[in-house]
């Protein structure tokens, strides 16, 4: 999760989020290069007092400033398309976690298991224990095993919501009457925080998402 004063991106906890961070660095290299190039040309034009009255055309220069930007766009598009494919890829998942948005809490269910559904409400500020995070802690965490694929299915029982877990690179709309799904692979155990990312009413800011990743043996021994 992000902390106050943090300048860099948060630590990735899934291969998908790691790929997103690599694409961010890839794009930043291109953007910084363009910025330096344009700034250098701008300074030279401002400081240069020379003029040319005989140059009517420059076919080679026009070819360069047409072809080079096209190549740079291709260099940017190829990893972007690969990442877009990875986002939509659905693999054979170990378990399925169904998240249903309500005003203003989440309900979780693991289909095809003996576990029933349970609700996850934000813990009020006055009930927080020492070390808990304000507006992020819940009374019931969603628990998934790490080291294996989890299919997350999101829907809504009332209005539009969005189930988002930044450390996993997962964000999808929860729409009434529709099931949206994404694969999530948790690389390491821990507690991961997110929030509803679609304005859904007065208490939109008070329906956090908390996912705890545990070992497979611990997950199988849980009583939901």
Residue pairs with C-beta under 8 A, 6 or more apart in sequence:
1 10
1 133
1 136
1 166
1 167
1 192
1 193
2 10
2 166
9 21
9 24
10 166
10 167
11 167
12 18
12 20
12 21
12 167
12 169
13 167
13 168
13 186
13 187
13 188
13 190
13 192
13 213
14 167
14 168
14 169
14 170
14 184
14 185
14 186
14 187
15 185
15 187
16 86
16 87
16 168
16 169
16 170
16 184
16 185
17 166
17 167
17 168
17 169
19 83
19 86
19 169
20 83
20 169
22 79
23 79
23 80
23 83
26 76
26 79
27 76
30 72
30 75
30 76
34 72
87 182
89 183
90 151
90 181
90 183
91 149
91 183
92 149
93 149
93 150
93 151
93 183
94 145
94 148
94 149
94 150
95 110
95 113
95 144
95 145
95 148
95 150
95 151
96 110
96 111
96 112
96 150
96 151
96 152
96 153
97 108
97 109
97 110
97 142
97 144
97 150
97 151
97 152
97 153
98 108
98 109
98 110
98 111
98 117
98 152
98 153
98 154
98 155
99 106
99 107
99 108
99 142
99 152
99 153
99 154
99 155
99 163
99 174
99 209
100 106
100 107
100 108
100 109
100 117
100 154
100 155
100 156
100 157
100 174
101 154
101 155
101 156
101 157
101 158
101 159
101 161
101 163
101 174
101 196
101 200
101 207
102 119
102 156
102 157
102 158
103 158
103 159
103 200
103 201
103 203
104 196
104 200
104 201
104 202
104 203
104 204
104 206
104 207
105 119
105 120
105 121
105 122
105 207
106 119
106 120
106 138
106 142
106 163
106 207
106 209
107 117
107 118
107 119
107 120
107 157
108 117
108 118
108 120
108 140
108 142
109 115
109 116
109 117
109 118
110 224
113 224
115 224
116 224
118 140
118 224
119 140
120 138
120 139
120 140
120 141
120 142
120 209
120 210
121 138
121 139
121 140
122 135
122 136
122 137
122 138
122 206
122 207
122 208
123 132
123 137
123 138
123 139
125 134
125 135
128 134
128 137
133 193
135 205
135 206
135 208
136 193
136 195
136 208
136 210
137 208
137 210
138 208
138 209
138 210
141 191
141 210
141 211
141 212
142 209
142 210
142 211
142 212
143 211
143 212
143 213
143 214
143 219
143 222
143 224
144 150
144 184
144 186
144 211
144 212
144 213
144 214
144 219
145 186
145 213
145 214
145 215
145 216
145 219
146 186
146 187
146 188
146 189
146 213
146 214
146 215
147 186
147 187
147 215
147 216
148 185
148 216
149 183
149 184
149 185
150 183
150 184
150 185
150 186
151 181
151 182
151 183
151 184
152 163
152 170
152 172
152 181
152 182
152 183
152 184
153 179
153 180
153 181
154 161
154 162
154 163
154 172
154 173
154 174
154 179
154 180
154 181
154 182
155 174
155 175
155 176
155 177
155 178
155 179
155 180
156 174
156 175
156 176
157 176
158 176
159 176
159 200
159 201
160 173
160 174
160 175
160 176
160 198
160 200
161 173
161 174
161 196
161 198
161 200
161 207
162 171
162 172
162 173
162 174
162 196
162 197
162 198
163 170
163 171
163 172
163 174
163 194
163 196
163 197
163 209
164 170
164 171
164 172
164 194
164 195
164 196
164 197
164 209
165 171
165 184
165 192
165 193
165 194
165 209
165 211
166 194
167 192
167 193
167 194
168 184
168 186
168 192
168 211
170 182
170 184
170 194
171 197
172 180
172 181
172 182
173 180
173 198
174 180
174 198
186 192
186 211
186 213
188 213
189 213
189 214
189 215
190 212
190 213
191 210
191 211
191 212
191 213
192 210
192 211
192 212
192 213
193 208
193 209
193 210
194 208
194 209
194 210
194 211
195 205
195 207
195 208
195 209
196 204
196 207
196 208
196 209
198 204
200 207
214 222
